[in-house]
């Protein structure tokens, strides 16, 4: 007999092990707890367990219309567990078109890994369609002349010669930090402000900003989402200050902060690919399908 109920702490260890098997391309042992906690600073979430005869058979994590995780233990597949969890996701977001994985601010990956054929077919058979393709790239952080401490210092000095100060946010006082987070939230996105706050609380404290006088004009962060892996992002420069090397200086500073982490150098959900190739020698890493309900 199957029943669905909120995921209780007693099942967390079993859920992590289930997720590790279901997501072979992701380091669920590091990030499972973060992904089961669904907040992103903008919407609350739910973590649901599917129990069969009292044992954990499947897991669902949602936030609004986003399915952050849906996984079924291999021995329970093709028995209706995944379909029941998918229906539950719909009940938790009535009137919305469900979307898979790419929950802004707290996502396992920016879509479904293109190698996940069984999962892709499961969703395509259930009224989902492909709406986009995105990718992660990766910057080499060893034996790479573009990602060295010396180059970071050189780029910061170039910015300084143009009247900008490149600083680590953790070196700033509380009032300055508050002004910075307000800047990120208003100029870019409240979710990006949420991610940078998480990054600042992480072990790497990988948040850097460029200041023009007392005004922040550019920022970059790493290890805010999937904390503990070292993924780069978010980052941005206000339009009036672009083209002056600030993004490059902040990128290299952040990458150096996370070089010891297991996936340090991954640049997730990329935008300007050619910029990253030139700035840090980034190479192709993973590709994803974005799936949404019709």
C-alpha positions as CSV (number, residue, x, y, z in Angstrom):
1,X,0.0,0.0,0.0
2,X,1.3,3.4,-1.0
3,X,0.8,6.7,0.9
4,X,2.1,10.2,0.4
5,X,3.0,12.4,3.4
6,X,5.4,15.2,4.3
7,X,9.0,13.9,4.4
8,X,9.9,13.4,8.0
9,X,13.5,13.6,9.4
10,X,13.4,9.9,10.1
11,X,13.5,9.3,6.3
12,X,16.2,11.9,5.5
13,X,19.1,9.4,5.3
14,X,17.0,7.0,3.2
15,X,16.0,9.9,0.9
16,X,19.7,11.0,0.4
17,X,20.6,7.4,-0.6
18,X,17.7,7.2,-2.9
19,X,18.6,10.5,-4.5
20,X,22.2,9.5,-4.9
21,X,21.1,6.5,-7.0
22,X,18.5,8.4,-9.0
23,X,20.8,11.3,-9.9
24,X,24.1,9.7,-10.9
25,X,25.5,12.9,-12.5
26,X,24.9,15.1,-9.4
27,X,26.6,15.0,-6.0
28,X,23.5,14.4,-4.0
29,X,25.5,13.3,-1.0
30,X,26.6,17.0,-0.7
31,X,23.5,18.9,-1.7
32,X,20.5,16.6,-0.9
33,X,19.5,18.4,2.3
34,X,19.7,21.8,0.6
35,X,17.5,20.6,-2.3
36,X,14.9,19.0,0.0
37,X,14.7,22.4,1.7
38,X,12.9,24.3,-1.0
39,X,13.2,27.9,-0.2
40,X,14.8,30.5,-2.5
41,X,13.9,33.6,-0.7
42,X,10.7,34.1,-2.7
43,X,8.6,31.0,-2.4
44,X,8.0,28.3,0.2
45,X,8.2,24.6,-0.8
46,X,7.3,21.1,0.1
47,X,9.1,17.8,0.5
48,X,7.0,14.7,0.1
49,X,7.7,11.1,0.8
50,X,6.1,8.2,-1.0
51,X,5.9,5.2,1.4
52,X,5.2,1.7,0.4
53,X,4.5,-0.7,3.3
54,X,6.3,1.9,5.5
55,X,9.5,2.1,3.4
56,X,10.6,5.1,1.4
57,X,9.9,4.4,-2.3
58,X,10.0,7.9,-3.7
59,X,10.7,11.6,-3.0
60,X,9.3,14.8,-4.3
61,X,10.5,18.4,-3.6
62,X,8.6,21.4,-5.0
63,X,8.6,25.1,-4.7
64,X,5.5,26.7,-6.3
65,X,5.2,25.3,-9.8
66,X,8.8,24.0,-9.8
67,X,9.5,20.3,-9.3
68,X,13.0,20.6,-7.7
69,X,13.3,16.8,-7.3
70,X,11.3,13.8,-8.2
71,X,12.9,10.4,-7.8
72,X,11.7,6.8,-7.3
73,X,13.7,3.9,-6.0
74,X,14.5,1.5,-8.9
75,X,12.7,-1.4,-7.4
76,X,9.5,0.7,-7.2
77,X,9.5,2.1,-10.7
78,X,6.7,1.4,-13.2
79,X,4.3,0.8,-10.3
80,X,2.6,4.2,-10.2
81,X,4.8,5.9,-7.5
82,X,6.3,8.5,-9.9
83,X,2.9,9.3,-11.3
84,X,1.4,9.7,-7.9
85,X,4.2,12.1,-6.9
86,X,3.7,14.1,-10.1
87,X,0.0,14.4,-9.4
88,X,0.9,15.6,-5.9
89,X,3.1,18.3,-7.4
90,X,0.1,19.5,-9.5
91,X,-2.1,19.6,-6.4
92,X,0.5,21.8,-4.6
93,X,0.5,24.3,-7.5
94,X,-3.1,24.4,-8.7
95,X,-3.7,26.2,-12.0
96,X,0.0,26.3,-12.8
97,X,2.1,24.6,-15.5
98,X,4.6,22.5,-13.7
99,X,8.3,23.0,-14.6
100,X,11.2,20.6,-13.9
101,X,14.3,21.3,-11.9
102,X,15.3,24.9,-12.9
103,X,14.0,26.6,-9.7
104,X,15.7,30.0,-9.5
105,X,18.0,30.4,-6.5
106,X,17.8,26.8,-5.3
107,X,18.2,24.3,-8.1
108,X,20.0,21.0,-8.4
109,X,20.7,21.7,-12.1
110,X,19.3,24.2,-14.6
111,X,17.3,21.4,-16.3
112,X,17.3,17.7,-16.9
113,X,20.7,16.2,-17.8
114,X,20.4,15.1,-21.4
115,X,21.8,11.7,-20.5
116,X,18.8,11.0,-18.2
117,X,16.8,9.2,-21.0
118,X,14.5,7.3,-18.7
119,X,13.5,10.4,-16.7
120,X,13.1,12.4,-19.9
121,X,10.7,9.8,-21.4
122,X,8.7,9.7,-18.1
123,X,7.9,13.4,-18.3
124,X,7.4,13.5,-22.0
125,X,4.7,10.8,-21.6
126,X,3.0,12.9,-19.0
127,X,2.3,16.1,-20.9
128,X,5.6,17.8,-20.6
129,X,7.4,19.3,-23.5
130,X,10.9,20.6,-24.1
131,X,11.0,24.4,-23.9
132,X,14.7,25.1,-24.0
133,X,18.3,23.8,-23.7
134,X,21.0,25.2,-21.4
135,X,24.5,24.2,-20.3
136,X,27.1,24.3,-17.7
137,X,30.7,24.9,-18.6
138,X,33.8,24.5,-16.4
139,X,36.9,26.6,-15.9
140,X,40.2,24.6,-15.3
141,X,41.6,25.7,-11.9
142,X,44.9,23.9,-12.0
143,X,47.7,24.6,-14.5
144,X,45.7,27.3,-16.0
145,X,47.5,30.7,-16.4
146,X,44.1,32.5,-16.6
147,X,43.1,31.4,-13.1
148,X,46.0,32.3,-10.8
149,X,46.4,34.6,-7.8
150,X,48.8,36.7,-9.8
151,X,46.2,37.3,-12.6
152,X,43.5,38.1,-10.0
153,X,45.8,40.8,-8.6
154,X,46.6,42.1,-12.0
155,X,42.9,42.4,-13.0
156,X,42.1,44.1,-9.7
157,X,44.9,46.6,-10.2
158,X,43.6,47.4,-13.7
159,X,40.2,48.1,-12.3
160,X,41.8,50.3,-9.6
161,X,43.5,52.3,-12.3
162,X,40.1,53.0,-13.8
163,X,38.8,54.2,-10.4
164,X,37.2,51.0,-9.1
165,X,37.9,49.1,-6.0
166,X,37.5,45.3,-6.1
167,X,36.8,44.0,-2.6
168,X,35.8,40.8,-0.9
169,X,32.4,41.4,0.7
170,X,33.3,39.6,4.0
171,X,36.0,42.3,4.5
172,X,33.3,45.0,4.5
173,X,31.3,46.2,7.5
174,X,27.7,45.3,8.1
175,X,26.3,48.5,6.8
176,X,28.3,48.2,3.6
177,X,27.1,44.6,3.2
178,X,23.5,45.6,3.6
179,X,23.9,48.3,0.9
180,X,25.5,45.6,-1.3
181,X,22.6,43.1,-0.9
182,X,20.1,45.9,-1.6
183,X,22.0,46.8,-4.7
184,X,21.9,43.2,-6.0
185,X,18.2,42.8,-5.2
186,X,17.2,46.1,-6.9
187,X,19.5,46.1,-9.9
188,X,19.4,42.4,-10.7
189,X,17.1,40.1,-8.8
190,X,15.9,39.4,-5.2
191,X,16.7,35.8,-5.8
192,X,20.3,36.7,-6.7
193,X,20.5,38.6,-3.5
194,X,19.3,35.4,-1.7
195,X,22.0,33.4,-3.4
196,X,24.8,35.9,-2.6
197,X,23.7,35.9,1.1
198,X,24.0,32.1,1.1
199,X,27.4,32.3,-0.6
200,X,28.7,34.7,2.0
201,X,27.6,32.3,4.8
202,X,29.5,29.4,3.1
203,X,33.0,28.3,4.0
204,X,34.5,29.9,0.9
205,X,32.7,33.3,1.5
206,X,33.0,33.7,-2.3
207,X,31.3,37.1,-2.8
208,X,33.2,39.9,-4.4
209,X,32.1,43.4,-5.6
210,X,33.5,46.3,-7.6
211,X,32.8,49.7,-6.1
212,X,32.9,53.1,-7.6
213,X,33.4,55.3,-4.6
214,X,30.8,54.0,-2.1
215,X,28.5,52.6,-4.8
216,X,28.6,49.0,-5.8
217,X,28.5,48.6,-9.6
218,X,29.3,44.9,-10.2
219,X,29.4,41.7,-8.2
220,X,30.1,38.0,-8.5
221,X,29.4,35.1,-6.2
222,X,30.2,31.4,-6.0
223,X,29.0,28.5,-3.9
224,X,25.6,30.0,-3.1
225,X,23.5,27.4,-4.8
226,X,24.5,23.7,-4.4
227,X,26.7,24.9,-1.6
228,X,29.7,22.8,-1.0
229,X,30.3,22.1,-4.7
230,X,31.8,25.4,-5.7
231,X,29.5,26.4,-8.6
232,X,30.0,29.9,-9.9
233,X,27.1,32.4,-10.1
234,X,25.3,34.7,-10.0
235,X,27.2,37.7,-11.3
236,X,26.4,41.0,-13.0
237,X,27.6,44.5,-13.9
238,X,25.3,47.5,-14.3
239,X,25.2,48.6,-17.9
240,X,27.0,51.9,-17.4
241,X,30.1,50.2,-16.1
242,X,30.4,47.3,-18.5
243,X,33.4,46.9,-20.8
244,X,35.9,47.8,-18.1
245,X,37.1,44.4,-17.0
246,X,35.1,44.3,-13.8
247,X,33.3,41.1,-14.6
248,X,36.5,39.3,-15.4
249,X,38.2,40.5,-12.2
250,X,35.3,39.3,-10.1
251,X,35.0,36.0,-11.9
252,X,38.7,35.1,-11.3
253,X,38.5,36.1,-7.7
254,X,35.5,33.9,-7.1
255,X,36.9,30.9,-9.0
256,X,40.1,31.1,-6.8
257,X,37.9,31.0,-3.7
258,X,36.3,27.6,-4.7
259,X,39.3,25.9,-6.3
260,X,39.5,23.3,-3.5
261,X,35.8,22.4,-3.7
262,X,34.7,19.2,-5.6
263,X,33.1,21.1,-8.5
264,X,34.9,24.3,-8.2
265,X,35.1,25.9,-11.6
266,X,31.7,24.9,-12.8
267,X,29.9,27.9,-14.3
268,X,26.2,27.0,-14.2
269,X,23.3,28.0,-16.4
270,X,25.6,30.2,-18.5
271,X,24.9,33.3,-20.4
272,X,27.8,34.8,-22.5
273,X,29.8,31.6,-23.2
274,X,32.5,33.3,-25.3
275,X,33.2,35.7,-22.4
276,X,34.0,32.7,-20.1
277,X,36.1,31.0,-22.7
278,X,38.3,34.1,-23.1
279,X,38.3,35.1,-19.4
280,X,39.1,31.7,-17.8
281,X,39.5,29.1,-20.5
282,X,36.2,27.5,-19.8
283,X,35.3,24.3,-21.6
284,X,32.1,22.4,-22.2
285,X,30.8,20.4,-19.2
286,X,27.1,19.3,-19.1
287,X,24.0,20.0,-21.2
288,X,20.4,20.1,-20.0
289,X,16.8,20.0,-21.3
290,X,14.3,22.4,-19.8
291,X,10.9,20.7,-19.6
292,X,7.5,22.3,-18.8
293,X,4.0,21.0,-18.7
294,X,1.8,21.9,-21.7
